[in-house]
Each structure stands twice: as structure tokens, then as C-alpha cells.
Amino acid sequence: MKHSGYNKKSKFITGIILALQIKLDEFMYNLVHQQPYEMILYIWIHKLYIKGKSIEDATKLICKAKNIILSDQNNNLSRT
């Protein structure tokens, strides 16, 4: 039973990474080496998996969050 749950989560993670057009091997390498972007992205993916979101919904939410963060950073840069 645990094995099928692991496969389901792996497919979820892989599906989102590929939907975000990130190379899976580079993502995994950077995640293992604790790069901040990949760590945050993995945490988001894990939380969305726990909430039972679909790959499509999770991808949309991650893109929306990324846009909000980037927009906020651009606003902060324009103030200086």
C-alpha cells in the first residue's frame, strides 16, 4: 500500500515539474543540493499533494504564486 502511495506522489511531483517546463534531472539535482527555489517549489508541491489537488490545479496555483512573488519583487525594485 505504501508503495502505490509513493508512486502516486512521484507522478504528482513529476507532472507538476514537467508542466512548469523545468528539466526534471536539474530540478532533482538542485533539490538534493538544497537550492532555495527548488526547496520552496517542492514544499509547495508537497502541501498541494497533501490537500489532494490535481496536477492541473496545483500547477495553476504555483504559477499564480510565482507571479505574485515576482510582481511584488518588481514593485519593491521600482520603489528604490
C-alpha positions in Angstrom: 0.0 0.0 0.0 2.8 2.5 0.8 4.5 1.7 -2.5 1.5 2.8 -4.6 1.1 5.9 -2.5 4.8 6.7 -3.2 4.2 6.2 -6.9 1.2 8.4 -6.9 3.1 11.2 -5.1 6.1 10.8 -7.5 3.8 11.1 -10.5 2.2 14.2 -9.0 5.6 15.8 -8.4 6.9 14.8 -11.9 3.7 16.0 -13.6 4.0 19.5 -12.0 7.7 19.9 -12.7 7.2 19.0 -16.3 4.1 21.2 -16.6 6.3 24.1 -15.3 8.7 23.3 -18.1 11.6 22.5 -15.7 14.0 19.8 -16.5 13.4 17.0 -14.1 17.0 16.0 -13.6 18.1 19.6 -13.0 15.3 20.1 -10.5 16.2 16.9 -8.6 19.9 17.8 -8.6 19.2 21.3 -7.3 16.7 20.0 -4.7 19.3 17.5 -3.4 21.7 20.4 -3.1 19.1 22.4 -1.3 18.8 25.3 -3.7 16.2 27.8 -2.4 14.0 27.9 -5.5 13.7 24.1 -5.7 13.2 23.8 -2.0 10.3 26.2 -2.0 8.8 24.7 -5.0 9.0 21.2 -3.5 7.4 22.4 -0.3 4.5 24.0 -2.3 4.1 20.8 -4.3 4.1 18.6 -1.2 1.5 20.8 0.5 -0.8 20.8 -2.6 -0.4 17.0 -2.8 -1.5 16.6 0.9 -4.5 18.8 0.1 -5.5 16.5 -2.7 -5.2 19.0 -5.5 -5.0 17.8 -9.1 -1.8 18.3 -11.1 -3.5 20.9 -13.2 -4.9 22.8 -10.2 -1.6 22.6 -8.4 0.3 23.9 -11.4 -2.1 26.8 -11.8 -1.7 27.7 -8.1 2.1 27.5 -8.2 2.2 29.8 -11.3 -0.2 32.2 -9.6 2.0 32.3 -6.5 5.2 32.8 -8.6 3.6 35.7 -10.4 2.6 37.3 -7.2 6.1 37.0 -5.8 7.7 38.3 -9.0 5.2 41.2 -9.1 5.9 42.1 -5.5 9.7 42.0 -6.2 9.3 44.2 -9.2 7.2 46.7 -7.1 9.9 46.8 -4.5 12.6 47.4 -7.0 10.7 50.3 -8.6 10.4 52.0 -5.2 14.2 52.2 -4.7 
